[in-house]
Amino acid sequence: MTAMARKSRIGSALLMSGLLGAALAVGVPAPPAGATDGQPTAPEPSWGSCERFLGQDSDVLPDARCATLSVPVDYANPTGPQAQLALIKIPATGKRIGALLVNPGGPGASAVDALAALGVGLAGSPITEHFDLVAFDPRGVGHSTPEVRCRTDAEFDAWRREPMVDYSPAGVARIEQLNRNLAQECLDKMGREFLAGVGTDSAARDMDVVRQALGDDQINFLGFSYGTDLGASYLEKFPNRVRAMVLDGAIDPAEDPMASITQQMTGFQVAFNDYAADCAKSVGCPLGTDPTQWVTRYHQLVDPLVAKPGPTSDPRGLSYQDAITGTFNALYTPEYWKFLTSGLLGLARHTDAGDLLLLADEYQGRDDYGQYNNGQDAFNAVRCVDAPTPTDPAVWADLDRRTRELAPFQAYGAFTGFAPRDICAFWPVPPTSLPHPAPPAPPGSVVVVSTTHDPATPYEAGVNLARELGAPLITYDGTQHTAVFNGDACVDGAVVRYLVDRVLPDNLHC
């Protein structure tokens, strides 16, 4: 299992208690909104109905407007092939401060879809009063075109049925061949030029084209999870074009991919332990009540799926890989723990483990009709060009050894001394970015939020990013991925005061 940088769940369950009213603030002067630094001039988008992106869901946002915006696939060749970014805007209802751009994470998550849900949840708040809510799907992602899509729906289903647990030399060779094949399929379908341009470096430049198209001298930005990486990259490239930025569930840009994986696995084990402790409070918990046996009991339930899928009402059954993926998905938020318990109970009782399959489907972007969005293919395409990936098999074997120790719940069998290299080790284009500390940000331009038991973006990454930027840190005590606008009055109030009035929190603990 490779690291999974999961999108933030901004959805209908979003709670808005505790948002505080605030007075209008004056922004910091910035360069003119025109094209600079080699950026192409961006015309005003032709805004229209959002039905083309949201379908019938557009009815709940009658004021939302959508558009497309052209950006060069290669900024070194601005008149060459173009990508079309999908945009959504929900206009401010009162005295406008500016645009608040939102990215929900991934990489690979649709910001257009996420903003539609966020707009419903924030309706009537000071945020929707004073800001145009704006989002764009990064190139290759979501509703933007061309979309990164490397597999058919049938091929994705087949890939999920693969256990990928045989770490003998022959088993590792087979898994690596599957990774090679997928990387080649991406190259064949997308082309080298497009794959080379889908990284965060290009997305940050695209965000400035969006700023120009909106006619704003400065942006406001709210980034969750991977969105913090995009925000930090923009801040580095265009520091004077940021009025206020909130980075929640931070990725440390100085950390290399292997270190990120070990930190994530540590975080997921902490979240697993928190889930198991909560489960143990209820009679009939499938993991029992003995903390020393939680991991063992979990393996007793899921490991047999390697040989035979578990029972579900869906004819696919529950594969081993889907059980692990569904577990990871549930660990992002306590709201999903009940579904994990239900799925594990189905395995324990040999009845219906369908909730684990649904969790895996949600994570992988599969709908009720068996169709996938392109989130996972885009996830690979972006991360593989965002940082160098080791190709030495010994490095991956050592990583396997360490992650087994740090996160035993997700490890199958015994350490063999062999482990497959990730798909990024076989990616057909070189990385376009290198890990490096974020440079200090202009005073007052950014606030970082980090959750103590965040599994996907561990707390320490937020601490590190805040230190690098010289930014205040909001600490949220909890077991979940991201915290902003998720119902905590302490976090939400501080963020609203900052975005609206630019009142900086003083290393707040919520």
Buried (B, 14 or more C-beta within 10 A) or exposed (E): BBBBBBBBBBBEEBEBEBBBEBEEBEBBEBEEBEBEEEBBEBEEBEBEEBEEBBEEBBEBBEEBBBBBBBBBBBBEEBEEEBBBBBBBBBBBBEEEBBBBBBBBBBBBBBBBBBBBBBBBBBBEBBBBBBBBBBBBBBBBBBBBBBBBBBBEEEBBBEBBEBBBBBBEEEBBEBBBEBBBBBBEBBBEBBBEEBBBBBBBBBBBBBBBBBBBBBEBBBBBBBBBBBBBBBBBBBBBBBBBBBBBBBBBBBBBBBBBBBBBBBBBBBBBBBBBBBBBBBBBEEEEBBBBBEEEEBBEBBBBBBBBBBEEBBBBEBEBBBBBBBBBBBBBBBBBBBEBBBBBBBBBBBBBEEEBBBBBBBBBBBBBBBEEEEEBBBBBBBBBBBBBBBBBBBEEBEBBBBBBBBBBBBBBBBBBEEEBEBBBBBBBBBBBBEBBBEBEBBEEBEEBBBBBBBBBBBBBBBBBBBBBBBBBBBBBBBBBEBBBBBBBBBBBBBBBBBBBBBBBBBBBBEEBEB
